[in-house]
Amino acid sequence: MKQKKVVIIGGGLGGIAAALRLAATGWQVTVCEQGARLGGKMNVWECDGFRFDTGPSLITMPLVFEELFKVAGSALAEHIELAPMRPLSDYVFADGTRFTYTSSLPEWLATLRELEPRDVDGFLRFMRLGARLYALSKETFLRRRPVDAPDMKSLRALRHLPLRYGWGNYHRTVAAHFKNPSLRQLFDRYPTYVGSSPYASPATLAVIPYIEYAFGGWHIKGGLYRLVESLVALSRAMNVEILTDTRVERIEHDGKRVSGVRLADGTRLEADALVMNGDAATTGAMLGQQKISQTSSGKISQTYSARSLSGFVMLVGVGRKLPQLSHHTIYFSRDYPREFSQLFNERRFPDDPTIYVSAPSRTDDSLAPSNGETLFIMANAPANDETWTERQIEQARERVFERLSKSGFPEIESDIIVSDVWTPQRIARDYLMPGGAIYGTHSHGWRRAFLRPPNKDANIGGLYYVGGSTHPGGGTPTVLLSAKITCELIERYENGKG
Ligand SMILES: Cc1cc2nc3c(=O)[nH]c(=O)nc-3n(C[C@H](O)[C@H](O)[C@H](O)COP(=O)(O)OP(=O)(O)OC[C@H]3O[C@@H](n4cnc5c(N)ncnc54)[C@H](O)[C@@H]3O)c2cc1C
C-alpha cells in the first residue's frame, strides 16, 4: 500500500512530537519549520561558553515525556538526564518576606506553620482540590479528544467535584484557602503558567499547582533544549524529513479537503493530511480566508484582548559566581492586582513587574564558564504588535533591575559578559505568534480555559492542529498531550482506526 504523506507546519515541540508519532504509525512525514532550528519557543542561544534556554526553564509531568520516547521505540533515559528541582523555588516578596517552596512535604509544612498555622489546612485542601480537578481533567480534558462525548466515568468524577470552588474564580478560591498574603500571591501566580491572570481565570486552573507539586519540577542536564535535540535525532532516524528555513505560506484545499502546501519560495508539497503547529489563529490567512478558520468551537478571536501573556526576557551571562541564588527565584511586585490590570486592561508593561529568575548554572555547571552564571530573567508583558522602541526596552530593563535590587538581588550589571533581550514583538516575529502571545488565547473564564481550538478542523478534511494554541493548551507537557490527541484523531479519521 502507498505510504500516506503528512506535512507538519512548524517544528515546535508539538510539531516534532506529532512527527515522531505519525512516523511510528507508518506515515511519510515532512516537517516545515520557518526558523533556522527546530524547537520553536523551546529554543537555545549559545554565546562565549554560556548556554541559555530561551523558552521553558522547568518541565513537569516527566511521564508524558517518557511516553513520547517509548512511542519512538526508545527510552528517555537513553537520551536525556532529568534532574528534580528540590527545592522547587525561592520566593521573595516586596515586604521583605522570603522563603523556599519545596515538594518535600515535611519541610514545606514547617514553613507554612511559621507563616500562618491555619494555612497548613488550607494548603492541603487546595492540593486536594487540584488533585480532584486533575483526576477529572485526565478523563475529560487532558487525554481525551474534544470530539468525544464524556463517558459515565467522567460524569461520575464531575459529580464529586466540589463545584463551589471548581467553577469559581481562581483568585477568590486561593483567597478562600490561604490567609497569609504571601501565600496568596505565591498561589495566584500559577495561571501565568498559561499566560493568564489569576483575577480572571477559573478555579479549575488549581490543577496547575497540584501538577507541579505532585509530579515535581524538573531540569534537563545540559539545558532543556537537549530534549529537542534528542527528539530531532530520533525523528531523523525514523526518516522524518526536516526542512528548516521553510515557511508554509498557503494551505492548498478545495474547500472540503487539503491537498498540500505552498511554500514561501513557491514550491508545492503534496500531502494527504496536514498538521498545523504554528499558532492556530494564523491558519485562516493560510487557507486564503479573510478571517481565521471556523472551527467546531467557533471563531478563534484574533483580537489581542483574547491573547495570553507575552514576555520581556533578558538572557544574561555573568562573569562571576552568584552563590546566593537558587536555580529558580520569583521576586514579586508590591501590588499584584495592579500588575495584572496594567497587563490585561491597560495593556502595558507594568510599573513594578514580578520577576522570574532562573539560574540553571547554579545546579548544572555545563551551562556557563567555570567562573560565571547563566541567568534567564523574565517579566510578563502584554501581547501586542507594538514595536518597542530602544527607550521602552531600556525602561523595561530599568524596572526589572529596580524590582530585583529592592528585593535584595545581587548587583550584576558591571559583570555582564553577554546579554540578549526578547520583547513581545521579537517572540511574535521569530515564532509567527500574533502579538507574541506565548500560549495562544488566555484562559479567562472557564469556556476559554477548556474549549480551546480543537485538534481537527471542523470544515476542511485532512487539516489538524497541534500545540499550545490548541486543545488542551500551552506548556510543554500539555503540548505533548496535544500531539497524542491529534495523532489519535488522524488515525481515526484518515486511517479509520481508533
Ligand atoms: C519565554 C518562555 C518561557 C516559557 N517557559 C515555560 C516553562 O518554564 N515550562 C513550560 O512547560 N513551558 C514554557 N513555555 C511555553 C512552551 O515553550 C510552549 O508552550 C511550547 O514550547 C509550545 O510548543 P508548540 O509546539 O505549541 O509551539 P511553538 O514552540 O510556538 O512552535 C511552533 C513552530 O511553528 C513554526 N511556524 C509557525 N508558522 C509557520 C509557518 N507558516 N511555516 C513554517 N513554520 C511555522 C514556528 O516558527 C515555531 O517554530 C515558555 C515559553 C516562552 C516563550
The ligand as an SDF file (V2000), in Angstrom:
LIG
                    3D

 53 58  0  0  0  0  0  0  0  0999 V2000
    9.9540   32.7680   27.4240 C   0  0  0  0  0  0  0  0  0  0  0  0
    9.1490   31.4810   27.5350 C   0  0  0  0  0  0  0  0  0  0  0  0
    9.1600   30.7610   28.7110 C   0  0  0  0  0  0  0  0  0  0  0  0
    8.4410   29.5550   28.8250 C   0  0  0  0  0  0  0  0  0  0  0  0
    8.5280   28.8310   29.9730 N   0  0  0  0  0  0  0  0  0  0  0  0
    7.9540   27.6020   30.0330 C   0  0  0  0  0  0  0  0  0  0  0  0
    8.2310   26.7160   31.1240 C   0  0  0  0  0  0  0  0  0  0  0  0
    9.0210   27.0330   32.0380 O   0  0  0  0  0  0  0  0  0  0  0  0
    7.6270   25.4880   31.1320 N   0  0  0  0  0  0  0  0  0  0  0  0
    6.8000   25.0820   30.1180 C   0  0  0  0  0  0  0  0  0  0  0  0
    6.2970   23.9520   30.1460 O   0  0  0  0  0  0  0  0  0  0  0  0
    6.5370   25.9020   29.0680 N   0  0  0  0  0  0  0  0  0  0  0  0
    7.1020   27.1340   28.9970 C   0  0  0  0  0  0  0  0  0  0  0  0
    6.9140   27.9310   27.8920 N   0  0  0  0  0  0  0  0  0  0  0  0
    5.9140   27.5300   26.8910 C   0  0  0  0  0  0  0  0  0  0  0  0
    6.4230   26.4690   25.9360 C   0  0  0  0  0  0  0  0  0  0  0  0
    7.6390   26.8910   25.3740 O   0  0  0  0  0  0  0  0  0  0  0  0
    5.4020   26.2950   24.8340 C   0  0  0  0  0  0  0  0  0  0  0  0
    4.1090   26.0070   25.3930 O   0  0  0  0  0  0  0  0  0  0  0  0
    5.7700   25.1670   23.8810 C   0  0  0  0  0  0  0  0  0  0  0  0
    7.1520   25.1150   23.6080 O   0  0  0  0  0  0  0  0  0  0  0  0
    4.9770   25.4300   22.6260 C   0  0  0  0  0  0  0  0  0  0  0  0
    5.2260   24.4540   21.6640 O   0  0  0  0  0  0  0  0  0  0  0  0
    4.3600   24.4300   20.3380 P   0  0  0  0  0  0  0  0  0  0  0  0
    4.7920   23.2580   19.5630 O   0  0  0  0  0  0  0  0  0  0  0  0
    2.9370   24.5560   20.6540 O   0  0  0  0  0  0  0  0  0  0  0  0
    4.6510   25.8030   19.5600 O   0  0  0  0  0  0  0  0  0  0  0  0
    5.9330   26.6040   19.1510 P   0  0  0  0  0  0  0  0  0  0  0  0
    7.0660   26.3450   20.0090 O   0  0  0  0  0  0  0  0  0  0  0  0
    5.4930   28.0270   19.0210 O   0  0  0  0  0  0  0  0  0  0  0  0
    6.2750   26.0630   17.6850 O   0  0  0  0  0  0  0  0  0  0  0  0
    5.5750   26.4370   16.5490 C   0  0  0  0  0  0  0  0  0  0  0  0
    6.5710   26.4600   15.3970 C   0  0  0  0  0  0  0  0  0  0  0  0
    5.8720   26.6620   14.1790 O   0  0  0  0  0  0  0  0  0  0  0  0
    6.6800   27.4870   13.3480 C   0  0  0  0  0  0  0  0  0  0  0  0
    5.7720   28.0640   12.3530 N   0  0  0  0  0  0  0  0  0  0  0  0
    4.7020   28.8630   12.5840 C   0  0  0  0  0  0  0  0  0  0  0  0
    4.0920   29.1670   11.4300 N   0  0  0  0  0  0  0  0  0  0  0  0
    4.7940   28.5540   10.4400 C   0  0  0  0  0  0  0  0  0  0  0  0
    4.6620   28.5150    9.0180 C   0  0  0  0  0  0  0  0  0  0  0  0
    3.6810   29.1590    8.3930 N   0  0  0  0  0  0  0  0  0  0  0  0
    5.5660   27.7860    8.3210 N   0  0  0  0  0  0  0  0  0  0  0  0
    6.5710   27.1210    8.9500 C   0  0  0  0  0  0  0  0  0  0  0  0
    6.7580   27.1460   10.2910 N   0  0  0  0  0  0  0  0  0  0  0  0
    5.8670   27.8500   11.0200 C   0  0  0  0  0  0  0  0  0  0  0  0
    7.2980   28.4730   14.2970 C   0  0  0  0  0  0  0  0  0  0  0  0
    8.4630   29.0530   13.7610 O   0  0  0  0  0  0  0  0  0  0  0  0
    7.5920   27.5840   15.5190 C   0  0  0  0  0  0  0  0  0  0  0  0
    8.8850   27.0430   15.4550 O   0  0  0  0  0  0  0  0  0  0  0  0
    7.6520   29.1130   27.7380 C   0  0  0  0  0  0  0  0  0  0  0  0
    7.6530   29.8400   26.5420 C   0  0  0  0  0  0  0  0  0  0  0  0
    8.4160   31.0000   26.4280 C   0  0  0  0  0  0  0  0  0  0  0  0
    8.4430   31.7560   25.1140 C   0  0  0  0  0  0  0  0  0  0  0  0
  1  2  1  0
  2  3  1  0
  2 52  2  0
  3  4  2  0
  4  5  1  0
  4 50  1  0
  5  6  2  0
  6  7  1  0
  6 13  1  0
  7  8  2  0
  7  9  1  0
  9 10  1  0
 10 11  2  0
 10 12  1  0
 12 13  2  0
 13 14  1  0
 14 15  1  0
 14 50  1  0
 15 16  1  0
 16 17  1  0
 16 18  1  0
 18 19  1  0
 18 20  1  0
 20 21  1  0
 20 22  1  0
 22 23  1  0
 23 24  1  0
 24 25  2  0
 24 26  1  0
 24 27  1  0
 27 28  1  0
 28 29  2  0
 28 30  1  0
 28 31  1  0
 31 32  1  0
 32 33  1  0
 33 34  1  0
 33 48  1  0
 34 35  1  0
 35 36  1  0
 35 46  1  0
 36 37  1  0
 36 45  1  0
 37 38  2  0
 38 39  1  0
 39 40  1  0
 39 45  2  0
 40 41  1  0
 40 42  2  0
 42 43  1  0
 43 44  2  0
 44 45  1  0
 46 47  1  0
 46 48  1  0
 48 49  1  0
 50 51  2  0
 51 52  1  0
 52 53  1  0
M  END
$$$$
